Amino acid sequence: MELLKDKLFNGISFEIIKEEYDDEYSYPLFRLFLRVTNFTDHKKKIDVRMNYISITRGLKKCWNQEFVPDNSFADLKFSYEEIITAYDGDRIEMEINDGKFASLRLIREKGNWMVVESIERSTYNRELKNRIEHFEAIDEQFGITLQNFSVKVEDENSLNLFCEVLALNGEVPQEGFNVEVAIYDSDNSIIYQTSISKYDGDFKGFEVFNFGTITLDIPVNEISKIRFYPTR
C-alpha cells in the first residue's frame, strides 16, 4: 500500500488535506477536503464520487466536481451526516469520472489514507477500441485491408491511434491512397480528422500506420466513435 498523496494518476494527484466535524447546524456534518492537483498542461474536468464507509456509521455517499486549470489545484469538499470523526479502519471508495479516469479504494491507517487498490485509465483503451468502426467493402475498392486497430490513451484529452494496412490477397496496389480517421462526439459531430497518405508505388504491401498524439477539446470518454477509412 502507498499513501494517497504519493500516487499520480495520469498527471493528477489527490490528497485529503483536512478532516473536520461541524455541529453548528441541526444535522452535524463530518467533512473531508480533497485537493486535486493538475500537473498537466491541459485543464481537466474531475468528477469525484466519494463513498465513505465508516466502521461506526456504515456507508455514506457524496459527489463533487471541478474544472481544474493546468498546472494548478482545486480543493473539493465532501460532507457526510452522522459521522463524528474518522477512525482507523474507515474506508473510502472513489470513482473519478465514473471510473473511466480511475477507481480507488482507500483505508485509514494511523491517521493516513492509504491506497489499497487502484484501477487507472486502461479502462479507456478497452472502451474506445469497442467504438472503432471501419468498412471492409470500402477497403476492398482500394486493394487493401485495415486491421488490428489499437488505441493508447495518453491522458484524459489525448490518445494515440494505430492500425495495420495490408495488401488485399497479396496484390500490392500501385495507386496511392490515404487512410483517414474521423473522431465523433456524443452528438455525432466530427471533432477531429487526420490522415496518412501513400503515394503511387510507395506502399509495399504491409505497414503499421501511427497517427501520432491526438489532443481533443473533449475528454476521451465522450468519444462516441472512431472511423477508419481509405480515400484517394
MOKACOR-V519106 format. One record per helix or strand of 3 or more residues. SS is the DSSP state (a for helix, b for strand). FROM is the first residue (numbers start at 0). TO is the last residue. Records with the same first field share a line. If there is no record, write none. Layout:
SS=FROM-TO ; FROM-TO
This chain:
a=3-5 ; 121-128 ; 135-140 ; 167-169 ; 219-221
b=11-21 ; 28-37 ; 43-53 ; 57-59 ; 62-67 ; 71-80 ; 90-95 ; 101-108 ; 111-118 ; 131-133 ; 143-154 ; 157-166 ; 176-183 ; 189-197 ; 205-214 ; 224-230
